[in-house]
Amino acid sequence: MLKKHGQLYFSSLFFSDTLAIVLAWFLAYTIRFKVQFFPLVHGIPDSTIYQIALIPIWVVFLINVKIFDLYQPLQGKSRLTQYFTIIKVTIVSVLMLTALTFFYRDGSFSRIVVVYFWFLVTILMILSHWIARRLLLAARERGYRLQNVLIAGDGELGQLVVDKINLHPEIGFSIVGYLTGEKENVGISRGDYKVLGEYKDLSRLIKENDVDQLFIALSMKEHDRLENVLAFLEKETVDVKVVPDLLRYMNIQSGVEELDGMPIVNLAESPLYGWNVIVKRLSDVVLSSLAILAASPIMLLVLILIKLESKGPVFYRQERMGLDQNVFSMLKFRSMKVDAEDQSGPVWARENDDRRTRLGTFLRSTSLDELPQLFNVFIGDMSLVGPRPERPVFIDEFKQSIPNYMLRLKMKAGLTGWAQVNGWRGNTSLERRIECDLYYIKNWSMLFDIKIIFMTVWKGFVNRHAY
């Protein structure tokens, strides 16, 4: 719906960004070769080459605008969020174009022009977005193409609909008020808007307020009134939208789909489907292979040291639960005594745990004991990035006491994750860890995975809760 009613806004952004790219490229060329702040070495190149180059430049920018969702509704985020996204788009696009010129052998483009272009296109795109938004909001304030919206339902769901609409002034909806099923509610205010009447007053209120859009937002206990509300609309021409009272049940990747004309509401779904599965699995295989090769000298040294320190196996296999509750054997370097859980049973490691070996204390504090899990990633039990896998015995306990805990299992378990790079690992708050895991699943993308991998490397593997 936002895309449909926000077409004017997003189309204006598209055309203004295209103009910004073209203008920035020609300005960069002019400043470099006409103004000449720096002396020329090879003379002035033919401008035709630079004109033709605009085609791949525009295509690359268009691809990155799509990847970074630059034209998606901001949903209440600050304008700075959009400006930072523009900076990311311009940086990645310029880097991609620089890499592409490596294959162009008929000539070379001035590096100074590229620097000028990056600076100018960033400024002009930020400026174009600011101007487009200001112009559209000014037009909306003057009543240009505003659509009056009436909300049928003054409860929690109806008020939530109003809040969501107000987050998006660019779509041009103007709330006129609420309808209610309770006579005593008529005339009271729900935030900034009044309850104008009962459902039976629908036809009269549509005419009095020149209503264009009706949002039906009835709670589940009011759904028996839906038929009556729709009956009142038989002689009206307003656009009708029904908001189901399912928001409290909607979790990861929720949304509405269509199957042969039949609407289907997704309450929870894994983001890994279609090409997403192939791309993530391919990246896991490639990166885990490279990591195994790079870490093989360290793993060989650890293997030898474990053998020299104590009797027993080098590796420790532990049952963990992963995607869709599938149980697998997770590999670790043995860091505890062979009979560590004979008396205690399955328990979490604790600070100053006397079950650890001397070498094991070091391995756990540096996360080196986790290196064999690269093989779990390579064979497909785990992914490089995802929620950390937990033991089935603990999951049986957590799922009874922690809401939405099982939603973590809609994504393949990871060697590292959003919770871990934010410090929530080991014996820390399960609630905060799950919050991070669900945020990761809701917002998953390959770029997010790459960010987490870089954060893991940047922050190192040492953590005060790793014991």
N, C-alpha and C positions, 0 to 999 in steps of 0.2 A: 504493500500500500504506500509506504513512504517513497519507494522508487517511482511509483505511478504519479503521485501528486507532487513529487519533488523534481519532476522532469525539467521544468523551467530552470531551476536552480543548478542542477547538475549539468544540463546542457550549456548553460552560461559559463560554468567552470571549465568545461571541456574546450570551448572555443576561446576563452580568455587565456587558458594555459597554452593552447596551440599558438596563439598570437605571441605570448611571452617567449616561447621557444624560438620562434622565427626571428623575433626582434632581438633577442639576446645573441643569437648566432651572427646576425648581420652587424650588430653593434660591436661584437667582439672582433669581427673581421675588420671593420672600419677603424676601430681604436688601434688595432695592431698595425695595420698597413697604411692607413691614411694619416692618423694622428701621430703614430710612431713615438711612443714614450721610450722605447728601446730601439737601438739601431738595427737595421736589417742586415742579414748576412747573405741571403740568397736572392734578394730582390723581391718584388711583389708577385705572388703566384696568381695564376688565372682564377678569377672569381667563380668561373663556371664549376670548378671542382667543389668549391665550398657550397654552391647552390645545390648541386646534386646530393651533397652529403646531408642536406636537411632531411631527406627521405628516411635514411636509416636512423638518424637522430630522433626524428619524431616517432618512429616505430618503437625504438628502444624505450623512450620515455613513456609511451603508451603502455607497453608491457609492464613497466615498473609501477606505473599508476595503478594498474590492475592488481599486481602482486601486493602492493602496500595498501590497497583499499582506500585510496585517497578520496574517492567520490562516494564513500559510504557515509550514512548519517552519523553524526558524532555522538548521539545518544547522551547528551548532557556533559560530555567532556569539554575541557577548556579549549579555547581557540589555539592556545599554544600547542596542544596535541596535534592539531592539523598542520601547524607551521613546522613542527619537528618532523612530521611525516613528509612534508615537502622537501626538507633538507635531506632526509634519507633517500627519497626518490632521486634527487639531483646528484647526490654523491654516487649512488650505485649506478645510475645511468651513465655518468661521465666515466666511471671506472670500466664499465662494460664497453663503451665506445672506444676508450683508449686501448682495451684489449683487442677489439675488432680491427683497429688500424694496423695491428701487427701483421695481418694477412693481406694488407693493401700494399702492393709493391710498386705501383706506378708513380708514386710520389709520397710526400709526407705532409701532415698537417702541423702547423705551428703549435708547440706546446703552450706558448704564451696565449694564443687564441683560445685554447682549451681552458686555461685558468680564468681568463676573462669571461668566457662563456659560462663556466660553472658559477662564478660569482654573480653575473648578471641574471642568469636564468633563475637562480634561487631567489634573488630579490624580487624579480618581476613576477614569479609565480606566487610568492607570498602576497605581493601587492595585488595581484589579480584576484586572489581568493578573498582578500579583505574588501576590495571594491565590489566584487560580485555579491558578497553577503550584505554589505551596507546598502547597495542599491535595491536588492530584493526586499530587505526588511523595511526600507523606506517606502517601497511600493505597497507592502502589506499594511503598513501603518496608515496609508492613505486609502485603504480598502480595495486595492487592486487585486482582483480575482480571489478575494477571501470567500471561504465557504463556511456558512454557519453550521455548527454542530450541536446536536441535542443528545444528551446521554440518558438512555433509559436504564435506570438503576443508580441509586444514590448510596449504595453500600461501599464496602472496601474495594471491590472490583471496579465499580464505576469511577471512584476517585482515583484509582490507579491509572485508568484509561486517560483521565484528564491530565494527570501528571506526565504521562508518556507523550501525549499530544503537545503539551506546553514545552517539552524538550526540543521540539522541532518546529520553530516558527517559520522555517523556510517552506513548509508544505502548505501554508496558508489556511489553516483551520482556526476558526474563532468559536470558542465555547459560548453557548448562550445559557446553558443551565442543565438541571437534572429533572428527570421524572422519577416518581417513587410509587411504590405499592402501598405505602402507609399514609393514610390521610393526615395524621398528626405531624408528619414531616414536611408537609407543604409550607413553604414560606421561610423555612430555616436555611441557613447558609452552610455549604460544604466547602470550606476554604474560601476561595474568591467568588464562588458561584452559588446561586440560589437554587433550591428545589422549586421548580415553577408550577408543578401540578402532579396529578396522578396519571397512571397509564391511560385511563379512560379519556383524559384531556389531550391525548396525543395529536389528533387531527387539528384541534383548535390551536395548540401551541406551535405546530408546524407552520400554520398560516400566519399567526401573529408575529413569529420571529423569523419568517422567511428561511426556514431550515433547509439546508442542502444535504446534510449527512446525519443519519441517525445511527448511533452506536448502542446496540443492545448489550448491556453488561449486567446480566442477572446472576445472582448467586445460585448455587445448586438448589437451595431450598425454595427459590423463586421460579425455578424452571417450569413449573406447572402453569405459570402466567405467560410463558413465551407465546403460546398459541393465541391468547387473547391480544397480546401486543401486535402480533403479525396480522391478526384479523382487522385491527384498527388501521393498518397500513394498506389495505386492499385498494383504497381510492386515492392513495397518495403516490407521488412520483419521486420521493427522496431516495437517495442511495442508502441502502441498509447494510450495516456491518454487525456481525454477531461476535462477541468476545466470550469464548467459553470460560467457565470458572475452573480452569485447570492449572492456573499459574503456580499454585502451591505445590503441584505435582511435577512441574516441568523442570528438568534438570539439564544434563549435558546434551548438547546438540539437539535441543528440542525445537520444534517448528511444525509447519503445516506442509504436507505434500498432497499430491493428487494421484489417484490410481483410476484410470479410465473414467475421469469425471467425478470420482468419489473422493471428497476431502478426507485426509487422514492426519491426525494430530500425533506427532512424535513426542513422547514424554521424556525418553532417554534413549540415546543411540550413540554408538561409538563413532568418532570422526574418521576412523580408518575404513574406507571403502573405496572401491574402484582403483583409480590411479594412485590414490594416497597410500594404499597398502603396498603397491609395487615400489613407489618412490622411497618410502620409509624403509622397506626391507632391503632394497638395493643399497641405500646409504649405509644401513647397518652392516651389510656384508663387506662392503668396500672399506669402511672406516675401521671396523673391528679387525679386518685382515691387516691393515696398515698398523694398527695399534699393537696387535700381537707380535708383528715383526719388530716394531720399535721397542717393545717391552720384553722381548724374549731374553736378552742378557740379564735383566733384573730378575725375571721369573726364574731363570736357571740358578742364579746366585741364591735367591730365597729358598729354592728347592734344596740346594746343597746344605744351607745353614740349618734348615729344619731337620734334615736327616742327621746332621752332626750333633744337634742339641739334644734330641730326645728320640726314643723309639716310638714307632707308630707310623701311620700313613702321613704322607706329605699333604694330600688334599683332604678336605672335609666336605662331604656331600650332605646337604640339608634340604628337606622337602619345603618348597615354597609354592605359593599359589599365584598364578599369573592371569593372563587374559581369559575372560569367561570362566573363571574358577578352575582352569586346567592346572594340575599339580605337576611340577617338574623338580629335578634334582639340581640345586644351585651349587656351583663349585666355589670353594674358597681355599686359600692356604690354611692349613691347620694352625690355629693360634692358641689353642687351649689344650689342656691335658686330655688324654684319650678318653678317660672316664668322667669328663667334666659334668655331665648331666645325669649320672647314675643316681645320685642322691637328691639333687635339687629338682629334677625333671625339667621340662622346657621353661626357661626363664630368660628374661632379657639380661644382657651383659650390664654390669654396673661399674661405677667408678671404683678403682682399686680392687677389681675382681681377682680373687686369689686363684681362680681356675685357669688364668692365663699363664702361658710360659713366658720366660724372659724375652725371647725373641718375639713371641706373640703380642706382647705389650707394645713393642715398637711397630709391628706390622699393622695392628689395629689402629694405633694413633695416627699412622700415615696413610691408612686405607690401602696399603700394599696387599693386604690379605684378600682384597676384592678383585685383584687382577685376573685370576682364572675365569671370572665371569665374562671376560671377553670371548671365551669359547662358547658360553651360553648364548651370547649375542650372535656369534657366527653361525651356530646351528639353528637359531630361531626360537629358542626358549624365551629369550629376553630381547630388549632393544637397548640401544645406547642411552636413550632418554625416555623416561617414563616414571610412573609411580614406583617406588621401591617395593619389591615383592615381600610378602609377610608369610609367616608359617601358618599352615591351616589351623593349628590348635589355637593360635591367637586370634585369627580371623573369626572363628566360631564365637569367641568371646566379644570381640569388638563390634561385630554386626548386630549384636543384641543391645548394645548400650550407646553406640555412636551413630546418629542419623546419617544416612547417605554413604556409609562406609563402603558398601559393596559397589558403588559407582566407580570406585578406583579400578575395578576389574574390567571396565569397559575399554581399557587401554593396556597394551602389552607392558609388562613390568620393565623397569629400566635400571641400567647400571648407575646412572645419576638422574637427577630430576629437579624440578623447580623448587620443591621443598628443601632438598639437600643444599642447593646453592644459596638458599636463603637462611641456612643455619638450622633447619628443622630436621635433624637426624639423630639417631641413637635414642636415648631415653629422654625425649623432649615431648612437648605438647602434641598429642595425637590429633586434637581438633585443628590446630594450626597447620599441621602437616597435611591433613585431609583437605583443608581449605586451599592449600597450595596445589595439591594434586588435582582437585576439581577445576581450579582456575586453569591449570595447564591443559586439561582435557577439553574444556570449553573453548579455549583459545589456541588449540594446537595448529601449528603450521611448521613446515620445514625450517623456515627462518627462525621460529621460536626454538626449535631443536638446536640449531646452530648457535643461537645466543646462549643456551644453557651449557652447551659443550665448551664454548669459549669462557663462560663464567666459571665452569668447573676447573679448567686449566689455569685461569687467571687467579682464582682464589686459592688454588692448591688443593691438596687432598687431606691436609691436616685440619682437624676440627676438635674443639675442646670436648665435644660430646661423643667423640669416637673412642670408645673404650670397651 
